[in-house]
Amino acid sequence: MPQPISQRRRGILADRRAAGAAVLVTGAGGGIGQAVAHRLRQDGWQVIATDRSDASLENLRRHGDPMLRCVAMDVSDRSSIDLMADSLRKDAAGIAGLANVAGGLPDVKPFLDMTDAEQRRIWDVNYFGAQQCIQAFAPLMIDAGAGSIVNVTSINELRSLPLHAYAPSKVALGALTQLTAGEFGPKGVRVNAVAPGFTLTPIFRDKLDSGKRSASAIEAHTAMGRLVEVEEIASVISFLMSDDSSAVTGASIPVDAGWLATSHWMNFRELGQR
């Protein structure tokens, strides 16, 4: 029985990058998405940076690598995704990677006060947006015999926080990561997740400035005593988009400065104040 392509040749992603294959990044207008697009360009990938509108990509256009391809694509609209997939089918170099970064983060509110519309708005981007992108773009990687998909979930995937639509959507995306990793592995495509902790995106900085979050309280409960920079999320995605992670699939990697490891340590007073 022949070995799967993914096990026969470990350097195949590097070959596809050298041949001009692209990585598609959703949510590239946001803080993490911009950092991912910049890092993958530095790595030598052709990058297709997408967000829901041209306006949301304007800052990336002004300050990004001139070789970045910035294209409006709404992940909550299947027809928008299919148009992009049709375009990529005509590209001889094709696509070798997908970074599902797009996500919606609602304000904290009681579960009983959330409307169906609010729930669906978050799920349409955080879960169904990623699911639809995987369905549209994974076949192009499978046809080429190699690819890497990275879903951006959250520490909410692994620990309860009071974000009642956001957290379940990220848990579901983590499950989808494992399911698709199992199905696509024999076809040469790896699927992993990155779970950011409290990260200094523009949205999170606004919450700190408004007093809705406390930097000192969060830092006190992390092993490393600090928050996470967007570039640190991008570095892990870069690793998962490379042959350095050739045996990694179905994994969810927290990038949280150790918040998951130590956030409950304050309950053990004999350890002293953190």
Phi and psi restraints in degrees (value plus and minus 20) as a CYANA .aco file:
   2 PRO   PHI     -87.1   -47.1
   2 PRO   PSI     127.6   167.6
   3 GLN   PHI     -92.5   -52.5
   3 GLN   PSI     130.1   170.1
   4 PRO   PHI     -80.1   -40.1
   4 PRO   PSI     132.1   172.1
   5 ILE   PHI     -73.6   -33.6
   5 ILE   PSI     -61.0   -21.0
   6 SER   PHI     -84.0   -44.0
   6 SER   PSI     -42.5    -2.5
   7 GLN   PHI    -117.4   -77.4
   7 GLN   PSI     -38.3     1.7
   8 ARG   PHI     -96.2   -56.2
   8 ARG   PSI     -57.0   -17.0
   9 ARG   PHI    -161.7  -121.7
   9 ARG   PSI      93.2   133.2
  10 ARG   PHI     -98.2   -58.2
  10 ARG   PSI     -42.4    -2.4
  11 GLY   PHI    -113.3   -73.3
  11 GLY   PSI      -1.5    38.5
  12 ILE   PHI     -88.9   -48.9
  12 ILE   PSI     -52.0   -12.0
  13 LEU   PHI     -87.3   -47.3
  13 LEU   PSI     -58.8   -18.8
  14 ALA   PHI     -81.5   -41.5
  14 ALA   PSI     -58.9   -18.9
  15 ASP   PHI     -83.6   -43.6
  15 ASP   PSI     -61.7   -21.7
  16 ARG   PHI     -88.7   -48.7
  16 ARG   PSI     -57.7   -17.7
  17 ARG   PHI     -82.2   -42.2
  17 ARG   PSI     -65.0   -25.0
  18 ALA   PHI     -82.7   -42.7
  18 ALA   PSI     -49.6    -9.6
  19 ALA   PHI    -101.6   -61.6
  19 ALA   PSI     -22.1    17.9
  20 GLY   PHI      75.9   115.9
  20 GLY   PSI      -8.8    31.2
  21 ALA   PHI     -84.8   -44.8
  21 ALA   PSI     133.0   173.0
  22 ALA   PHI    -126.1   -86.1
  22 ALA   PSI     139.8   179.8
  23 VAL   PHI    -133.7   -93.7
  23 VAL   PSI     110.6   150.6
  24 LEU   PHI    -117.1   -77.1
  24 LEU   PSI     108.1   148.1
  25 VAL   PHI    -135.6   -95.6
  25 VAL   PSI      99.3   139.3
  26 THR   PHI    -110.2   -70.2
  26 THR   PSI     138.1   178.1
  27 GLY   PHI      44.6    84.6
  27 GLY   PSI       9.6    49.6
  28 ALA   PHI     -93.8   -53.8
  28 ALA   PSI     -27.8    12.2
  29 GLY   PHI    -102.5   -62.5
  29 GLY   PSI     -34.1     5.9
  30 GLY   PHI    -108.1   -68.1
  30 GLY   PSI     157.8   197.8
  31 GLY   PHI     -81.9   -41.9
  31 GLY   PSI     -71.1   -31.1
  32 ILE   PHI     -89.3   -49.3
  32 ILE   PSI     -62.6   -22.6
  33 GLY   PHI     -80.0   -40.0
  33 GLY   PSI     -61.3   -21.3
  34 GLN   PHI     -82.8   -42.8
  34 GLN   PSI     -63.7   -23.7
  35 ALA   PHI     -82.8   -42.8
  35 ALA   PSI     -59.0   -19.0
  36 VAL   PHI     -85.6   -45.6
  36 VAL   PSI     -65.9   -25.9
  37 ALA   PHI     -79.9   -39.9
  37 ALA   PSI     -64.7   -24.7
  38 HIS   PHI     -82.1   -42.1
  38 HIS   PSI     -66.0   -26.0
  39 ARG   PHI     -85.0   -45.0
  39 ARG   PSI     -62.2   -22.2
  40 LEU   PHI     -87.0   -47.0
  40 LEU   PSI     -52.0   -12.0
  41 ARG   PHI     -85.5   -45.5
  41 ARG   PSI     -61.9   -21.9
  42 GLN   PHI     -81.2   -41.2
  42 GLN   PSI     -52.4   -12.4
  43 ASP   PHI     -93.9   -53.9
  43 ASP   PSI     -30.1     9.9
  44 GLY   PHI      81.0   121.0
  44 GLY   PSI     -15.7    24.3
  45 TRP   PHI     -97.9   -57.9
  45 TRP   PSI     127.2   167.2
  46 GLN   PHI     -92.7   -52.7
  46 GLN   PSI     113.3   153.3
  47 VAL   PHI    -144.1  -104.1
  47 VAL   PSI     109.1   149.1
  48 ILE   PHI    -124.2   -84.2
  48 ILE   PSI      87.9   127.9
  49 ALA   PHI    -115.2   -75.2
  49 ALA   PSI     100.6   140.6
  50 THR   PHI    -141.7  -101.7
  50 THR   PSI     130.1   170.1
  51 ASP   PHI    -173.9  -133.9
  51 ASP   PSI     155.4   195.4
  52 ARG   PHI     -90.0   -50.0
  52 ARG   PSI     -38.2     1.8
  53 SER   PHI    -170.4  -130.4
  53 SER   PSI     140.6   180.6
  54 ASP   PHI     -80.9   -40.9
  54 ASP   PSI     -56.2   -16.2
  55 ALA   PHI     -82.6   -42.6
  55 ALA   PSI     -57.5   -17.5
  56 SER   PHI     -92.1   -52.1
  56 SER   PSI     -34.3     5.7
  57 LEU   PHI    -119.2   -79.2
  57 LEU   PSI     -21.3    18.7
  58 GLU   PHI     -80.3   -40.3
  58 GLU   PSI     -63.5   -23.5
  59 ASN   PHI     -83.9   -43.9
  59 ASN   PSI     -58.3   -18.3
  60 LEU   PHI     -86.0   -46.0
  60 LEU   PSI     -58.7   -18.7
  61 ARG   PHI     -82.5   -42.5
  61 ARG   PSI     -61.3   -21.3
  62 ARG   PHI     -91.5   -51.5
  62 ARG   PSI     -55.6   -15.6
  63 HIS   PHI    -136.1   -96.1
  63 HIS   PSI     -16.9    23.1
  64 GLY   PHI    -114.7   -74.7
  64 GLY   PSI     156.3   196.3
  65 ASP   PHI     -80.3   -40.3
  65 ASP   PSI     111.5   151.5
  66 PRO   PHI     -81.1   -41.1
  66 PRO   PSI     -36.5     3.5
  67 MET   PHI    -104.1   -64.1
  67 MET   PSI     -27.0    13.0
  68 LEU   PHI     -84.1   -44.1
  68 LEU   PSI     114.4   154.4
  69 ARG   PHI    -116.5   -76.5
  69 ARG   PSI      89.0   129.0
  70 CYS   PHI    -119.7   -79.7
  70 CYS   PSI      99.7   139.7
  71 VAL   PHI    -155.5  -115.5
  71 VAL   PSI     110.6   150.6
  72 ALA   PHI     -89.7   -49.7
  72 ALA   PSI     108.3   148.3
  73 MET   PHI    -172.8  -132.8
  73 MET   PSI     102.9   142.9
  74 ASP   PHI    -115.2   -75.2
  74 ASP   PSI      93.0   133.0
  75 VAL   PHI     -89.6   -49.6
  75 VAL   PSI     -34.8     5.2
  76 SER   PHI    -107.6   -67.6
  76 SER   PSI     -18.0    22.0
  77 ASP   PHI    -141.5  -101.5
  77 ASP   PSI      85.5   125.5
  78 ARG   PHI     -80.0   -40.0
  78 ARG   PSI     -54.6   -14.6
  79 SER   PHI     -85.2   -45.2
  79 SER   PSI     -54.6   -14.6
  80 SER   PHI     -86.3   -46.3
  80 SER   PSI     -60.9   -20.9
  81 ILE   PHI     -85.5   -45.5
  81 ILE   PSI     -63.2   -23.2
  82 ASP   PHI     -84.6   -44.6
  82 ASP   PSI     -54.8   -14.8
  83 LEU   PHI     -81.0   -41.0
  83 LEU   PSI     -63.2   -23.2
  84 MET   PHI     -84.7   -44.7
  84 MET   PSI     -63.1   -23.1
  85 ALA   PHI     -82.4   -42.4
  85 ALA   PSI     -60.9   -20.9
  86 ASP   PHI     -81.7   -41.7
  86 ASP   PSI     -59.7   -19.7
  87 SER   PHI     -83.5   -43.5
  87 SER   PSI     -61.6   -21.6
  88 LEU   PHI     -90.9   -50.9
  88 LEU   PSI     -47.2    -7.2
  89 ARG   PHI     -84.0   -44.0
  89 ARG   PSI     -45.7    -5.7
  90 LYS   PHI    -108.2   -68.2
  90 LYS   PSI     -25.0    15.0
  91 ASP   PHI    -110.5   -70.5
  91 ASP   PSI      99.2   139.2
  92 ALA   PHI     -81.1   -41.1
  92 ALA   PSI     -55.1   -15.1
  93 ALA   PHI     -93.9   -53.9
  93 ALA   PSI     -50.9   -10.9
  94 GLY   PHI      54.9    94.9
  94 GLY   PSI    -182.6  -142.6
  95 ILE   PHI    -145.3  -105.3
  95 ILE   PSI     115.9   155.9
  96 ALA   PHI    -136.7   -96.7
  96 ALA   PSI     -29.8    10.2
  97 GLY   PHI    -173.2  -133.2
  97 GLY   PSI     134.2   174.2
  98 LEU   PHI    -158.0  -118.0
  98 LEU   PSI     103.5   143.5
  99 ALA   PHI    -131.4   -91.4
  99 ALA   PSI      87.1   127.1
 100 ASN   PHI    -105.4   -65.4
 100 ASN   PSI      67.8   107.8
 101 VAL   PHI    -118.6   -78.6
 101 VAL   PSI     -46.3    -6.3
 102 ALA   PHI     -74.5   -34.5
 102 ALA   PSI     114.5   154.5
 103 GLY   PHI    -182.4  -142.4
 103 GLY   PSI     131.5   171.5
 104 GLY   PHI    -131.6   -91.6
 104 GLY   PSI     115.3   155.3
 105 LEU   PHI    -142.0  -102.0
 105 LEU   PSI      89.4   129.4
 106 PRO   PHI    -101.6   -61.6
 106 PRO   PSI     146.2   186.2
 107 ASP   PHI     -90.5   -50.5
 107 ASP   PSI     133.9   173.9
 108 VAL   PHI     -90.3   -50.3
 108 VAL   PSI     109.8   149.8
 109 LYS   PHI    -173.2  -133.2
 109 LYS   PSI     137.8   177.8
 110 PRO   PHI     -79.6   -39.6
 110 PRO   PSI     123.6   163.6
 111 PHE   PHI     -76.3   -36.3
 111 PHE   PSI     -62.4   -22.4
 112 LEU   PHI     -89.0   -49.0
 112 LEU   PSI     -34.8     5.2
 113 ASP   PHI    -112.0   -72.0
 113 ASP   PSI     -27.6    12.4
 114 MET   PHI     -98.9   -58.9
 114 MET   PSI     113.5   153.5
 115 THR   PHI    -106.4   -66.4
 115 THR   PSI     142.7   182.7
 116 ASP   PHI     -79.9   -39.9
 116 ASP   PSI     -59.2   -19.2
 117 ALA   PHI     -82.9   -42.9
 117 ALA   PSI     -60.2   -20.2
 118 GLU   PHI     -85.2   -45.2
 118 GLU   PSI     -61.9   -21.9
 119 GLN   PHI     -81.1   -41.1
 119 GLN   PSI     -68.8   -28.8
 120 ARG   PHI     -85.4   -45.4
 120 ARG   PSI     -55.3   -15.3
 121 ARG   PHI     -80.8   -40.8
 121 ARG   PSI     -61.5   -21.5
 122 ILE   PHI     -90.6   -50.6
 122 ILE   PSI     -66.0   -26.0
 123 TRP   PHI     -84.0   -44.0
 123 TRP   PSI     -56.0   -16.0
 124 ASP   PHI     -81.4   -41.4
 124 ASP   PSI     -51.1   -11.1
 125 VAL   PHI    -112.7   -72.7
 125 VAL   PSI     -74.4   -34.4
 126 ASN   PHI     -88.2   -48.2
 126 ASN   PSI     -60.6   -20.6
 127 TYR   PHI    -125.8   -85.8
 127 TYR   PSI     -80.1   -40.1
 128 PHE   PHI     -86.3   -46.3
 128 PHE   PSI     -50.7   -10.7
 129 GLY   PHI     -81.3   -41.3
 129 GLY   PSI     -67.6   -27.6
 130 ALA   PHI     -86.4   -46.4
 130 ALA   PSI     -62.0   -22.0
 131 GLN   PHI     -80.9   -40.9
 131 GLN   PSI     -63.1   -23.1
 132 GLN   PHI     -87.9   -47.9
 132 GLN   PSI     -56.9   -16.9
 133 CYS   PHI     -85.3   -45.3
 133 CYS   PSI     -60.7   -20.7
 134 ILE   PHI     -82.6   -42.6
 134 ILE   PSI     -64.3   -24.3
 135 GLN   PHI     -82.6   -42.6
 135 GLN   PSI     -55.0   -15.0
 136 ALA   PHI    -100.5   -60.5
 136 ALA   PSI     -59.0   -19.0
 137 PHE   PHI    -122.6   -82.6
 137 PHE   PSI     -44.7    -4.7
 138 ALA   PHI     -79.5   -39.5
 138 ALA   PSI     -59.7   -19.7
 139 PRO   PHI     -78.4   -38.4
 139 PRO   PSI     -51.6   -11.6
 140 LEU   PHI     -88.7   -48.7
 140 LEU   PSI     -54.3   -14.3
 141 MET   PHI     -94.8   -54.8
 141 MET   PSI     -59.9   -19.9
 142 ILE   PHI     -81.8   -41.8
 142 ILE   PSI     -61.8   -21.8
 143 ASP   PHI     -82.3   -42.3
 143 ASP   PSI     -53.0   -13.0
 144 ALA   PHI    -103.6   -63.6
 144 ALA   PSI     -32.4     7.6
 145 GLY   PHI      70.0   110.0
 145 GLY   PSI     -16.8    23.2
 146 ALA   PHI    -185.8  -145.8
 146 ALA   PSI     129.3   169.3
 147 GLY   PHI     156.8   196.8
 147 GLY   PSI     148.2   188.2
 148 SER   PHI    -158.2  -118.2
 148 SER   PSI     110.8   150.8
 149 ILE   PHI    -137.1   -97.1
 149 ILE   PSI     110.9   150.9
 150 VAL   PHI    -144.5  -104.5
 150 VAL   PSI     101.5   141.5
 151 ASN   PHI    -119.7   -79.7
 151 ASN   PSI     112.0   152.0
 152 VAL   PHI    -112.0   -72.0
 152 VAL   PSI      91.5   131.5
 153 THR   PHI    -120.1   -80.1
 153 THR   PSI    -139.8   -99.8
 154 SER   PHI    -197.8  -157.8
 154 SER   PSI     141.3   181.3
 155 ILE   PHI     -81.2   -41.2
 155 ILE   PSI     -36.9     3.1
 156 ASN   PHI     -82.5   -42.5
 156 ASN   PSI     -41.6    -1.6
 157 GLU   PHI     -85.7   -45.7
 157 GLU   PSI     -45.5    -5.5
 158 LEU   PHI    -138.7   -98.7
 158 LEU   PSI     -33.2     6.8
 159 ARG   PHI    -168.8  -128.8
 159 ARG   PSI     118.1   158.1
 160 SER   PHI     -90.4   -50.4
 160 SER   PSI     108.1   148.1
 161 LEU   PHI    -155.6  -115.6
 161 LEU   PSI     134.3   174.3
 162 PRO   PHI     -99.2   -59.2
 162 PRO   PSI      40.7    80.7
 163 LEU   PHI    -145.9  -105.9
 163 LEU   PSI      70.5   110.5
 164 HIS   PHI     -94.0   -54.0
 164 HIS   PSI     -43.3    -3.3
 165 ALA   PHI    -117.6   -77.6
 165 ALA   PSI     -59.4   -19.4
 166 TYR   PHI     -80.9   -40.9
 166 TYR   PSI     -71.6   -31.6
 167 ALA   PHI     -80.6   -40.6
 167 ALA   PSI     -70.3   -30.3
 168 PRO   PHI     -81.0   -41.0
 168 PRO   PSI     -54.9   -14.9
 169 SER   PHI     -85.6   -45.6
 169 SER   PSI     -54.7   -14.7
 170 LYS   PHI     -95.8   -55.8
 170 LYS   PSI     -54.8   -14.8
 171 VAL   PHI     -81.1   -41.1
 171 VAL   PSI     -64.4   -24.4
 172 ALA   PHI     -83.5   -43.5
 172 ALA   PSI     -59.0   -19.0
 173 LEU   PHI     -86.9   -46.9
 173 LEU   PSI     -55.0   -15.0
 174 GLY   PHI     -83.0   -43.0
 174 GLY   PSI     -61.2   -21.2
 175 ALA   PHI     -85.3   -45.3
 175 ALA   PSI     -61.0   -21.0
 176 LEU   PHI     -82.1   -42.1
 176 LEU   PSI     -55.7   -15.7
 177 THR   PHI     -77.9   -37.9
 177 THR   PSI     -67.8   -27.8
 178 GLN   PHI     -87.5   -47.5
 178 GLN   PSI     -60.8   -20.8
 179 LEU   PHI     -82.4   -42.4
 179 LEU   PSI     -66.9   -26.9
 180 THR   PHI     -92.4   -52.4
 180 THR   PSI     -50.4   -10.4
 181 ALA   PHI     -81.1   -41.1
 181 ALA   PSI     -62.3   -22.3
 182 GLY   PHI     -85.0   -45.0
 182 GLY   PSI     -58.3   -18.3
 183 GLU   PHI     -98.1   -58.1
 183 GLU   PSI     -57.4   -17.4
 184 PHE   PHI    -110.9   -70.9
 184 PHE   PSI     -36.8     3.2
 185 GLY   PHI     -73.3   -33.3
 185 GLY   PSI     -67.9   -27.9
 186 PRO   PHI     -85.2   -45.2
 186 PRO   PSI     -33.8     6.2
 187 LYS   PHI    -119.5   -79.5
 187 LYS   PSI     -14.6    25.4
 188 GLY   PHI      73.2   113.2
 188 GLY   PSI     -14.5    25.5
 189 VAL   PHI    -134.1   -94.1
 189 VAL   PSI     105.2   145.2
 190 ARG   PHI    -115.4   -75.4
 190 ARG   PSI     127.5   167.5
 191 VAL   PHI    -153.8  -113.8
 191 VAL   PSI     104.1   144.1
 192 ASN   PHI    -157.3  -117.3
 192 ASN   PSI     150.2   190.2
 193 ALA   PHI    -148.6  -108.6
 193 ALA   PSI     128.7   168.7
 194 VAL   PHI    -135.7   -95.7
 194 VAL   PSI     110.4   150.4
 195 ALA   PHI    -132.9   -92.9
 195 ALA   PSI      72.3   112.3
 196 PRO   PHI     -88.2   -48.2
 196 PRO   PSI     126.2   166.2
 197 GLY   PHI    -110.4   -70.4
 197 GLY   PSI    -169.0  -129.0
 198 PHE   PHI     -92.2   -52.2
 198 PHE   PSI      84.6   124.6
 199 THR   PHI    -133.7   -93.7
 199 THR   PSI     120.5   160.5
 200 LEU   PHI     -99.6   -59.6
 200 LEU   PSI      43.4    83.4
 201 THR   PHI    -100.9   -60.9
 201 THR   PSI     145.0   185.0
 202 PRO   PHI     -76.8   -36.8
 202 PRO   PSI     -58.8   -18.8
 203 ILE   PHI     -84.7   -44.7
 203 ILE   PSI     -63.5   -23.5
 204 PHE   PHI     -90.0   -50.0
 204 PHE   PSI     -55.7   -15.7
 205 ARG   PHI     -81.7   -41.7
 205 ARG   PSI     -57.6   -17.6
 206 ASP   PHI     -82.2   -42.2
 206 ASP   PSI     -59.3   -19.3
 207 LYS   PHI     -87.5   -47.5
 207 LYS   PSI     -55.8   -15.8
 208 LEU   PHI     -86.3   -46.3
 208 LEU   PSI     -64.6   -24.6
 209 ASP   PHI     -84.3   -44.3
 209 ASP   PSI     -53.2   -13.2
 210 SER   PHI    -103.1   -63.1
 210 SER   PSI     -27.3    12.7
 211 GLY   PHI      65.4   105.4
 211 GLY   PSI     -16.2    23.8
 212 LYS   PHI     -92.1   -52.1
 212 LYS   PSI     -43.9    -3.9
 213 ARG   PHI    -149.6  -109.6
 213 ARG   PSI     133.7   173.7
 214 SER   PHI    -135.9   -95.9
 214 SER   PSI      94.2   134.2
 215 ALA   PHI     -81.2   -41.2
 215 ALA   PSI     -63.0   -23.0
 216 SER   PHI     -85.7   -45.7
 216 SER   PSI     -57.6   -17.6
 217 ALA   PHI     -86.8   -46.8
 217 ALA   PSI     -62.0   -22.0
 218 ILE   PHI     -87.0   -47.0
 218 ILE   PSI     -66.1   -26.1
 219 GLU   PHI     -80.2   -40.2
 219 GLU   PSI     -56.2   -16.2
 220 ALA   PHI     -85.1   -45.1
 220 ALA   PSI     -39.8     0.2
 221 HIS   PHI    -127.6   -87.6
 221 HIS   PSI      -6.8    33.2
 222 THR   PHI    -126.9   -86.9
 222 THR   PSI     129.6   169.6
 223 ALA   PHI     -82.3   -42.3
 223 ALA   PSI     -53.2   -13.2
 224 MET   PHI    -116.2   -76.2
 224 MET   PSI     -23.4    16.6
 225 GLY   PHI      48.2    88.2
 225 GLY   PSI      12.4    52.4
 226 ARG   PHI    -178.4  -138.4
 226 ARG   PSI     150.8   190.8
 227 LEU   PHI    -110.5   -70.5
 227 LEU   PSI     157.1   197.1
 228 VAL   PHI    -123.8   -83.8
 228 VAL   PSI     120.3   160.3
 229 GLU   PHI    -111.0   -71.0
 229 GLU   PSI     129.1   169.1
 230 VAL   PHI     -80.1   -40.1
 230 VAL   PSI     -53.5   -13.5
 231 GLU   PHI     -84.5   -44.5
 231 GLU   PSI     -46.3    -6.3
 232 GLU   PHI     -93.0   -53.0
 232 GLU   PSI     -52.0   -12.0
 233 ILE   PHI     -87.1   -47.1
 233 ILE   PSI     -64.5   -24.5
 234 ALA   PHI     -81.3   -41.3
 234 ALA   PSI     -55.1   -15.1
 235 SER   PHI     -83.9   -43.9
 235 SER   PSI     -60.0   -20.0
 236 VAL   PHI     -90.5   -50.5
 236 VAL   PSI     -58.6   -18.6
 237 ILE   PHI     -84.1   -44.1
 237 ILE   PSI     -58.9   -18.9
 238 SER   PHI     -77.3   -37.3
 238 SER   PSI     -65.0   -25.0
 239 PHE   PHI     -79.1   -39.1
 239 PHE   PSI     -64.3   -24.3
 240 LEU   PHI     -92.0   -52.0
 240 LEU   PSI     -39.6     0.4
 241 MET   PHI    -109.9   -69.9
 241 MET   PSI     -12.2    27.8
 242 SER   PHI    -139.4   -99.4
 242 SER   PSI     147.9   187.9
 243 ASP   PHI     -93.4   -53.4
 243 ASP   PSI     -28.6    11.4
 244 ASP   PHI     -82.6   -42.6
 244 ASP   PSI     -43.7    -3.7
 245 SER   PHI    -127.2   -87.2
 245 SER   PSI      11.3    51.3
 246 SER   PHI     -82.1   -42.1
 246 SER   PSI     -40.4    -0.4
 247 ALA   PHI    -127.5   -87.5
 247 ALA   PSI      -4.6    35.4
 248 VAL   PHI    -126.7   -86.7
 248 VAL   PSI      96.3   136.3
 249 THR   PHI    -172.6  -132.6
 249 THR   PSI     128.8   168.8
 250 GLY   PHI      56.6    96.6
 250 GLY   PSI      -7.9    32.1
 251 ALA   PHI    -116.1   -76.1
 251 ALA   PSI     133.1   173.1
 252 SER   PHI    -143.7  -103.7
 252 SER   PSI      95.7   135.7
 253 ILE   PHI    -125.1   -85.1
 253 ILE   PSI      92.1   132.1
 254 PRO   PHI     -91.3   -51.3
 254 PRO   PSI     116.4   156.4
 255 VAL   PHI    -145.6  -105.6
 255 VAL   PSI      66.6   106.6
 256 ASP   PHI    -160.3  -120.3
 256 ASP   PSI      -5.0    35.0
 257 ALA   PHI      37.8    77.8
 257 ALA   PSI       2.9    42.9
 258 GLY   PHI      65.1   105.1
 258 GLY   PSI      -0.8    39.2
 259 TRP   PHI     -84.0   -44.0
 259 TRP   PSI     -63.0   -23.0
 260 LEU   PHI     -83.7   -43.7
 260 LEU   PSI     -52.8   -12.8
 261 ALA   PHI     -92.8   -52.8
 261 ALA   PSI     -52.1   -12.1
 262 THR   PHI    -149.8  -109.8
 262 THR   PSI     -14.8    25.2
 263 SER   PHI     -84.6   -44.6
 263 SER   PSI     -41.9    -1.9
 264 HIS   PHI    -120.6   -80.6
 264 HIS   PSI     -14.0    26.0
 265 TRP   PHI     -87.7   -47.7
 265 TRP   PSI     -39.2     0.8
 266 MET   PHI     -84.9   -44.9
 266 MET   PSI     -35.0     5.0
 267 ASN   PHI     -96.4   -56.4
 267 ASN   PSI     -29.6    10.4
 268 PHE   PHI    -132.0   -92.0
 268 PHE   PSI      67.8   107.8
 269 ARG   PHI     -86.6   -46.6
 269 ARG   PSI     -42.2    -2.2
 270 GLU   PHI     -86.7   -46.7
 270 GLU   PSI     -34.5     5.5
 271 LEU   PHI     -99.4   -59.4
 271 LEU   PSI     -30.4     9.6
 272 GLY   PHI      68.8   108.8
 272 GLY   PSI     152.9   192.9
 273 GLN   PHI     -97.7   -57.7
 273 GLN   PSI     111.3   151.3
